[in-house]
Amino acid sequence: MSDAAPRPDRPPLPEPSLKTFVSGLAGQVLINLGLFENPITHKKELDLEQAKYSIDLLQLLMEKMKGNLTAEEEKLMSAILYDLRMRYVEAAR
């Protein structure tokens, strides 16, 4: 890939990492659960189907990477999945 010039209208992007990827997907779940404003619509919106789909993607990712995660990565993913599931259950009530 070619080096892309940074955009002056936003802060620099973080280094790509599993933690960054998982955190981004978790953030999307929180938006879908209506806990944060959708950055496009500027509204809090509840989309349980999309939230569940993203949680399931995180679970699948963790299962497929089993044995290749560091202890810290496994702990992070487990904690995020637990938290998102609990928030999902609360939102689905």
TORDRENKE-973217 format. One record per residue: residue in one letter; x, y, z of N, C-alpha, C in turn. Coordinates in steps of 0.001 Angstrom, whole numbers, plus 500000, padded with zeros to 6 digits. Atoms other than C-alpha are relative to their C-alpha. Layout:
// residues N
<atom miro="A" n_px="X" n_py="Y" n_pz="Z" ca_px="X" ca_py="Y" ca_pz="Z" c_px="X" c_py="Y" c_pz="Z"/>
...
***
This chain:
// residues 93
<atom miro="M" n_px="500834" n_py="498821" n_pz="500000" ca_px="500000" ca_py="500000" ca_pz="500000" c_px="500878" c_py="501241" c_pz="500000"/>
<atom miro="S" n_px="499248" n_py="498753" n_pz="500020" ca_px="501127" ca_py="503519" ca_pz="499331" c_px="499724" c_py="500775" c_pz="501279"/>
<atom miro="D" n_px="500174" n_py="499160" n_pz="498823" ca_px="501622" ca_py="505984" ca_pz="502135" c_px="499039" c_py="501126" c_pz="499673"/>
<atom miro="A" n_px="500970" n_py="498939" n_pz="500187" ca_px="498620" ca_py="508255" ca_pz="502362" c_px="500361" c_py="501164" c_pz="500911"/>
<atom miro="A" n_px="499713" n_py="498813" n_pz="499202" ca_px="499101" ca_py="511794" ca_pz="503565" c_px="498920" c_py="500163" c_pz="501065"/>
<atom miro="P" n_px="501009" n_py="499789" n_pz="498960" ca_px="497394" ca_py="512540" ca_pz="506895" c_px="499122" c_py="501202" c_pz="499645"/>
<atom miro="R" n_px="500931" n_py="498901" n_pz="500236" ca_px="494342" ca_py="514747" ca_pz="506726" c_px="500159" c_py="501029" c_pz="501105"/>
<atom miro="P" n_px="499801" n_py="498967" n_pz="498971" ca_px="494825" ca_py="518076" ca_pz="508493" c_px="498752" c_py="500285" c_pz="500819"/>
<atom miro="D" n_px="501243" n_py="499696" n_pz="499299" ca_px="491157" ca_py="518187" ca_pz="509578" c_px="499639" c_py="498973" c_pz="501073"/>
<atom miro="R" n_px="500269" n_py="500959" n_pz="498931" ca_px="491437" ca_py="515265" ca_pz="512025" c_px="501311" c_py="499606" c_pz="500671"/>
<atom miro="P" n_px="498785" n_py="500447" n_pz="499310" ca_px="493855" ca_py="513930" ca_pz="514617" c_px="500582" c_py="498783" c_pz="499289"/>
<atom miro="P" n_px="499399" n_py="501172" n_pz="500648" ca_px="496300" ca_py="511256" ca_pz="513494" c_px="499301" c_py="498715" c_pz="500424"/>
<atom miro="L" n_px="500614" n_py="501289" n_pz="499702" ca_px="494909" ca_py="507744" ca_pz="513290" c_px="500942" c_py="499171" c_pz="500876"/>
<atom miro="P" n_px="499143" n_py="500855" n_pz="499160" ca_px="496138" ca_py="505228" ca_pz="515890" c_px="500631" c_py="498899" c_pz="499152"/>
<atom miro="E" n_px="499380" n_py="501140" n_pz="500673" ca_px="498424" ca_py="502381" ca_pz="514906" c_px="498974" c_py="498872" c_pz="499917"/>
<atom miro="P" n_px="500919" n_py="501135" n_pz="500088" ca_px="496422" ca_py="499430" ca_pz="513601" c_px="500390" c_py="498923" c_pz="501016"/>
<atom miro="S" n_px="499765" n_py="501062" n_pz="499028" ca_px="496055" ca_py="496805" ca_pz="516311" c_px="498685" c_py="499283" c_pz="500259"/>
<atom miro="L" n_px="501202" n_py="500736" n_pz="499642" ca_px="493636" ca_py="494188" ca_pz="517514" c_px="499170" c_py="500808" c_pz="500994"/>
<atom miro="K" n_px="500694" n_py="499199" n_pz="498992" ca_px="492772" ca_py="496423" ca_pz="520466" c_px="499216" c_py="501137" c_pz="499335"/>
<atom miro="T" n_px="500673" n_py="498913" n_pz="500700" ca_px="491910" ca_py="499324" ca_pz="518146" c_px="498797" c_py="499476" c_pz="499228"/>
<atom miro="F" n_px="501086" n_py="500586" n_pz="500781" ca_px="489803" ca_py="497079" ca_pz="515898" c_px="498835" c_py="499582" c_pz="500890"/>
<atom miro="V" n_px="501034" n_py="500489" n_pz="499085" ca_px="487902" ca_py="495459" ca_pz="518777" c_px="499294" c_py="501182" c_pz="500674"/>
<atom miro="S" n_px="500598" n_py="498824" n_pz="499370" ca_px="487355" ca_py="498824" ca_pz="520462" c_px="499072" c_py="500729" c_pz="499040"/>
<atom miro="G" n_px="500852" n_py="499360" n_pz="500998" ca_px="485958" ca_py="500263" ca_pz="517241" c_px="498696" c_py="499246" c_pz="499803"/>
<atom miro="L" n_px="501209" n_py="500812" n_pz="500161" ca_px="483534" ca_py="497386" ca_pz="516820" c_px="499127" c_py="500101" c_pz="501253"/>
<atom miro="A" n_px="500755" n_py="499849" n_pz="498755" ca_px="482531" ca_py="497659" ca_pz="520475" c_px="499305" c_py="501362" c_pz="500043"/>
<atom miro="G" n_px="500613" n_py="498673" n_pz="500059" ca_px="481897" ca_py="501371" ca_pz="519985" c_px="498775" c_py="500011" c_pz="499106"/>
<atom miro="Q" n_px="501148" n_py="500097" n_pz="500896" ca_px="479592" ca_py="500555" ca_pz="517092" c_px="498836" c_py="499313" c_pz="500694"/>
<atom miro="V" n_px="501062" n_py="500678" n_pz="499239" ca_px="477654" ca_py="498174" ca_pz="519354" c_px="499343" c_py="500999" c_pz="500961"/>
<atom miro="L" n_px="500547" n_py="499027" n_pz="499052" ca_px="477245" ca_py="500949" ca_pz="521932" c_px="499110" c_py="501016" c_pz="499287"/>
<atom miro="I" n_px="500848" n_py="499107" n_pz="500803" ca_px="475881" ca_py="503237" ca_pz="519206" c_px="498700" c_py="499287" c_pz="499651"/>
<atom miro="N" n_px="501195" n_py="500770" n_pz="500364" ca_px="473482" ca_py="500486" ca_pz="518069" c_px="499088" c_py="499732" c_pz="501188"/>
<atom miro="L" n_px="500804" n_py="500186" n_pz="498796" ca_px="472321" ca_py="500041" ca_pz="521660" c_px="499376" c_py="501316" c_pz="500472"/>
<atom miro="G" n_px="500572" n_py="498706" n_pz="499648" ca_px="471386" ca_py="503722" ca_pz="521757" c_px="500678" c_py="500681" c_pz="501164"/>
<atom miro="L" n_px="499288" n_py="499416" n_pz="498874" ca_px="473972" ca_py="504534" ca_pz="524408" c_px="500821" c_py="501216" c_pz="499598"/>
<atom miro="F" n_px="499263" n_py="498861" n_pz="500538" ca_px="475852" ca_py="506973" ca_pz="522184" c_px="499305" c_py="500480" c_pz="498738"/>
<atom miro="E" n_px="500581" n_py="499392" n_pz="501197" ca_px="474784" ca_py="509307" ca_pz="519434" c_px="500636" c_py="499423" c_pz="498740"/>
<atom miro="N" n_px="499500" n_py="500422" n_pz="501305" ca_px="475104" ca_py="508025" ca_pz="515873" c_px="500711" c_py="501200" c_pz="499377"/>
<atom miro="P" n_px="499257" n_py="498846" n_pz="500519" ca_px="477830" ca_py="510241" ca_pz="514364" c_px="499481" c_py="500510" c_pz="498652"/>
<atom miro="I" n_px="500539" n_py="499577" n_pz="501304" ca_px="475990" ca_py="510373" ca_pz="511027" c_px="498670" c_py="500735" c_pz="500181"/>
<atom miro="T" n_px="501327" n_py="499405" n_pz="499824" ca_px="472434" ca_py="511122" ca_pz="512189" c_px="499933" c_py="500972" c_pz="501179"/>
<atom miro="H" n_px="499960" n_py="499177" n_pz="498780" ca_px="473408" ca_py="512851" ca_pz="515465" c_px="498812" c_py="499717" c_pz="500915"/>
<atom miro="K" n_px="501102" n_py="500435" n_pz="499145" ca_px="470642" ca_py="510889" ca_pz="517191" c_px="500385" c_py="498694" c_pz="500681"/>
<atom miro="K" n_px="499860" n_py="501300" n_pz="499353" ca_px="470581" ca_py="508047" ca_pz="519691" c_px="498952" c_py="499079" c_pz="499402"/>
<atom miro="E" n_px="500891" n_py="500928" n_pz="500686" ca_px="469084" ca_py="505078" ca_pz="517882" c_px="500221" c_py="498587" c_pz="500521"/>
<atom miro="L" n_px="499918" n_py="501376" n_pz="499528" ca_px="468318" ca_py="501544" ca_pz="519029" c_px="499840" c_py="499048" c_pz="498821"/>
<atom miro="D" n_px="500044" n_py="501013" n_pz="501063" ca_px="469127" ca_py="498753" ca_pz="516561" c_px="500543" c_py="498707" c_pz="500600"/>
<atom miro="L" n_px="499582" n_py="501215" n_pz="499299" ca_px="469206" ca_py="495512" ca_pz="518538" c_px="500528" c_py="498937" c_pz="499043"/>
<atom miro="E" n_px="499537" n_py="501003" n_pz="500965" ca_px="469625" ca_py="493352" ca_pz="515444" c_px="501461" c_py="500257" c_pz="499607"/>
<atom miro="Q" n_px="498624" n_py="499666" n_pz="500375" ca_px="472793" ca_py="495183" ca_pz="514372" c_px="500943" c_py="499848" c_pz="501193"/>
<atom miro="A" n_px="499170" n_py="500146" n_pz="498802" ca_px="474100" ca_py="495257" ca_pz="517948" c_px="500342" c_py="498520" c_pz="500228"/>
<atom miro="K" n_px="499771" n_py="501437" n_pz="499805" ca_px="473671" ca_py="491473" ca_pz="518273" c_px="500939" c_py="499462" c_pz="498934"/>
<atom miro="Y" n_px="499140" n_py="500445" n_pz="501096" ca_px="475294" ca_py="490915" ca_pz="514886" c_px="501464" c_py="500355" c_pz="500281"/>
<atom miro="S" n_px="498625" n_py="499575" n_pz="499716" ca_px="478373" ca_py="492907" ca_pz="515901" c_px="500580" c_py="499257" c_pz="501199"/>
<atom miro="I" n_px="499536" n_py="500798" n_pz="498854" ca_px="478594" ca_py="491096" ca_pz="519248" c_px="500358" c_py="498598" c_pz="499525"/>
<atom miro="D" n_px="499720" n_py="501334" n_pz="500545" ca_px="478395" ca_py="487788" ca_pz="517383" c_px="501285" c_py="499999" c_pz="499169"/>
<atom miro="L" n_px="498748" n_py="499896" n_pz="500771" ca_px="481185" ca_py="488972" ca_pz="515048" c_px="501217" c_py="500001" c_pz="500928"/>
<atom miro="L" n_px="498898" n_py="499982" n_pz="499030" ca_px="483405" ca_py="489725" ca_pz="518034" c_px="500230" c_py="498614" c_pz="500593"/>
<atom miro="Q" n_px="499880" n_py="501360" n_pz="499464" ca_px="482678" ca_py="486268" ca_pz="519478" c_px="500665" c_py="499082" c_pz="498976"/>
<atom miro="L" n_px="499418" n_py="500804" n_pz="501070" ca_px="483484" ca_py="484633" ca_pz="516127" c_px="501493" c_py="500295" c_pz="499840"/>
<atom miro="L" n_px="498603" n_py="499593" n_pz="500122" ca_px="486712" ca_py="486601" ca_pz="515865" c_px="500836" c_py="499397" c_pz="501132"/>
<atom miro="M" n_px="499281" n_py="500551" n_pz="498850" ca_px="487748" ca_py="485512" ca_pz="519360" c_px="500182" c_py="498489" c_pz="499862"/>
<atom miro="E" n_px="499920" n_py="501453" n_pz="500172" ca_px="486963" ca_py="481859" ca_pz="518618" c_px="501007" c_py="499627" c_pz="498916"/>
<atom miro="K" n_px="499097" n_py="500308" n_pz="501116" ca_px="488875" ca_py="481894" ca_pz="515309" c_px="501456" c_py="500292" c_pz="500343"/>
<atom miro="M" n_px="498631" n_py="499632" n_pz="499632" ca_px="491917" ca_py="483473" ca_pz="516936" c_px="500488" c_py="499264" c_pz="501249"/>
<atom miro="K" n_px="499632" n_py="500745" n_pz="498791" ca_px="491951" ca_py="481095" ca_pz="519902" c_px="501368" c_py="499344" c_pz="499815"/>
<atom miro="G" n_px="498650" n_py="500539" n_pz="500070" ca_px="495520" ca_py="480075" ca_pz="520616" c_px="500993" c_py="500967" c_pz="499382"/>
<atom miro="N" n_px="499118" n_py="499008" n_pz="500614" ca_px="496896" ca_py="483104" ca_pz="518759" c_px="499937" c_py="501353" c_pz="500697"/>
<atom miro="L" n_px="500124" n_py="498750" n_pz="499249" ca_px="495909" ca_py="485796" ca_pz="521253" c_px="500976" c_py="499996" c_pz="501168"/>
<atom miro="T" n_px="499222" n_py="499881" n_pz="498773" ca_px="498184" ca_py="487086" ca_pz="523970" c_px="499020" c_py="499937" c_pz="501166"/>
<atom miro="A" n_px="500866" n_py="500044" n_pz="498822" ca_px="496835" ca_py="486760" ca_pz="527503" c_px="499262" c_py="501332" c_pz="500160"/>
<atom miro="E" n_px="500612" n_py="498670" n_pz="499898" ca_px="496172" ca_py="490518" ca_pz="527491" c_px="498881" c_py="500168" c_pz="498971"/>
<atom miro="E" n_px="501018" n_py="499895" n_pz="501048" ca_px="494258" ca_py="490342" ca_pz="524185" c_px="498779" c_py="499153" c_pz="500325"/>
<atom miro="E" n_px="501114" n_py="500878" n_pz="499641" ca_px="492164" ca_py="487412" ca_pz="525370" c_px="499185" c_py="500587" c_pz="501148"/>
<atom miro="K" n_px="500680" n_py="499372" n_pz="498865" ca_px="491359" ca_py="489177" ca_pz="528632" c_px="499182" c_py="501207" c_pz="499527"/>
<atom miro="L" n_px="500695" n_py="498832" n_pz="500526" ca_px="490419" ca_py="492363" ca_pz="526756" c_px="498735" c_py="499594" c_pz="499250"/>
<atom miro="M" n_px="501156" n_py="500423" n_pz="500795" ca_px="488129" ca_py="490565" ca_pz="524313" c_px="498924" c_py="499380" c_pz="500883"/>
<atom miro="S" n_px="500978" n_py="500609" n_pz="499091" ca_px="486470" ca_py="488533" ca_pz="527075" c_px="499249" c_py="501072" c_pz="500789"/>
<atom miro="A" n_px="500617" n_py="498931" n_pz="499213" ca_px="485832" ca_py="491656" ca_pz="529143" c_px="499051" c_py="500836" c_pz="499138"/>
<atom miro="I" n_px="500847" n_py="499211" n_pz="500897" ca_px="484457" ca_py="493603" ca_pz="526177" c_px="498742" c_py="499220" c_pz="499634"/>
<atom miro="L" n_px="501165" n_py="500815" n_pz="500353" ca_px="482189" ca_py="490732" ca_pz="525134" c_px="499021" c_py="499893" c_pz="501172"/>
<atom miro="Y" n_px="500865" n_py="500090" n_pz="498824" ca_px="480860" ca_py="490330" ca_pz="528665" c_px="499225" c_py="501305" c_pz="500186"/>
<atom miro="D" n_px="500626" n_py="498697" n_pz="499814" ca_px="480178" ca_py="494055" ca_pz="528982" c_px="498928" c_py="500261" c_pz="498938"/>
<atom miro="L" n_px="500959" n_py="499753" n_pz="501083" ca_px="478472" ca_py="494289" ca_pz="525591" c_px="498766" c_py="499113" c_pz="500131"/>
<atom miro="R" n_px="501144" n_py="500909" n_pz="499821" ca_px="476286" ca_py="491256" ca_pz="526302" c_px="499080" c_py="500493" c_pz="501109"/>
<atom miro="M" n_px="500810" n_py="499491" n_pz="498891" ca_px="475142" ca_py="492721" ca_pz="529618" c_px="499238" c_py="501253" c_pz="499567"/>
<atom miro="R" n_px="500665" n_py="498783" n_pz="500494" ca_px="474357" ca_py="496054" ca_pz="527955" c_px="498899" c_py="499641" c_pz="499002"/>
<atom miro="Y" n_px="501004" n_py="500460" n_pz="500960" ca_px="472492" ca_py="494213" ca_pz="525184" c_px="498748" c_py="499498" c_pz="500732"/>
<atom miro="V" n_px="501117" n_py="500529" n_pz="499214" ca_px="470340" ca_py="492348" ca_pz="527713" c_px="499207" c_py="501143" c_pz="500613"/>
<atom miro="E" n_px="500677" n_py="498848" n_pz="499392" ca_px="469542" ca_py="495630" ca_pz="529475" c_px="499201" c_py="500774" c_pz="498945"/>
<atom miro="A" n_px="500671" n_py="499244" n_pz="501063" ca_px="468642" ca_py="497371" ca_pz="526195" c_px="498810" c_py="499225" c_pz="499436"/>
<atom miro="A" n_px="501061" n_py="500819" n_pz="500578" ca_px="466471" ca_py="494458" ca_pz="525066" c_px="498783" c_py="499857" c_pz="500911"/>
<atom miro="R" n_px="501135" n_py="500102" n_pz="499047" ca_px="464226" ca_py="494657" ca_pz="528154" c_px="498841" c_py="500851" c_pz="499576"/>
***
